[in-house]
Amino acid sequence: MKLIKFFAMLLTAASMAFFFTACSSDDDKDDDGGNAQVTTTFSDLVDTGSALTFSYTQTTDGMSIVTTETYGYSGSTITSHTTVTEYPSESIAAEIKSGLEADTEAMQDIESISASGKKLTITYKASTYADMTKEMVSTIYQIMKENSKDKK
């Protein structure tokens, strides 16, 4: 069961690294057929002694989304997981928040969600990181970082 949860979290985290949202009122006249190049860059994985933190920035067409992942821990066990994502505008952050709140499946994993200006903060329920360890988070980070290099 631990292995299944680990791979589920790994898949979720890896897919989040390549998630990029455009506003529905986007009226750019791109000739790329909807295949805009998204560049993802990662910060280093930082261990503060009580949390593992890393950020990744996704950029396309001059717009960037910056997500910071924080995993609190005690010993080697993960005790909390929060993401803070900064979008290009307040309206995009509000739209993403509303969309998540309307998605009952997504909300099953979310303890709380709040928007403040361009930033959206999500705190995940304990069930999403139950049985996770610092080593698993480090592995997720490494895989996300390596996968971003393959997509450039």
N, C-alpha and C positions, 0 to 999 in steps of 0.2 A: 504494500500500500504506500509506503514511504517513497518507493521508487516511482510509482505512478504519479504521485503528487509532485515529485521533483521534476519529472519530465513534462508534466502539465505546466508547471511554473516556468520551466525553461522555454517551452514553446511560446507561452504568453509573453515572456520578457523579450525573447528574440523577435517576435512579431511586432512588439511595441517599438522596437528600435527603428522600424521602417514605416511606421504609421505617420502619415502626413495628411492634414486636413486642409481643404480649400473652402473658402466661403462660397455658399451657393450662388451669391451674386457676382462671382468672379467673371469678369467680361474681357479678360485678356484675349487677344487675337493671336494665340500661339499657332504655329505651323508644325508643331511637333506631334500632332495627332493624339494629344493627351498623354504623351510619354515624357513629361518633363523630368529632367535629371535631378534626383534628390541626392545631396551629399550629406553623409552623416559622419560627424567627428565625435570622439569620446575624450572625456577628461581621464585622469588617472583614477584608480580605485583608491579611496582614502579610508584608512582605518583609524578612527578617533579613540579607540579603546572601549567604546560603547555602541558605536554605529559604523556601518560600512556605507560610504556615499560615493556616487559617481554621477556624472552628467553626460548627456549627449545632445548635440545640436544638429538639427536637420534643416538644411537650407536648399531652397529652390527658387529660382526667379527673383533673387534678392530678398526673399522673405525667410525668416528663421523661426524655428520653434525650439526652445531649450527645455529639456526635461531633466530634473534632478531626482534620482532615486535614493532613498535613505532606508536602510535596514538596521533597526536597533537590535542589539543582541545582549545576551547574558551568557557568559561562558562561551560556548560555540553555538548556542541555540538562538535562532532569530525570534525576537519578541515583538517586533512591529515593522510595518512597511508603509511608507508614505512616498507619494510622488508629488512634485510641484512642477507644473508645466507653464511656461510663459509663452503665450501666443502673440502674434503680431498686433492684435487689437483686443480691446475689451469686448467688443461684440462677438468675436470668434470664441473667446473664452466662455462667454455667457451661452453661446449657441452649443458648444461642446457640453457644458454643464447640463443644459436642458435636455440635450439628446441622451446623455447618460442617465439622467434621472427618469426619463421615459422608457429606458431599456431595462425591463425587469430582470432579464438574465444578467446583465452587467452589474446591476445594483445588488445582486445576491452576494457579490464579493466585496462590496464597498461598505465600509463602516460609516464614513462621512465624506462629504464633498462640498467644497466652498470655492467661490470665485471672488477675487479681490483685484479689481483692475484687470490687467492682462494675465494674471496668474490664476491657475486652477489647481487647488490642492485636493488630493484624494488620499484618504487613509483607508487601508484595506482591513477587512475582517481577519481575525486570527486564523480562521480556517484556510485562508489563502497561503499562509506561510507556516502552518503547523508542520512540525517535523523538519523544517528547513534548517540548515546549518550555515555558518560563515563560509565553509568550503563550497557549498552549493551556490551561494551568491557569487563567490569569486568565479566559479565555473560559468555561471550565467553571464556575468560581465565579460569574461574572455570570449565566449562564443558570440555574444552580441557584437563585440569589437571586431572580431575576425570576420563575421558575416558582413559588417559594414564595409570592410576593405574589398570584399568580393563584388559588391554592388556598384562600386565607383566606375 
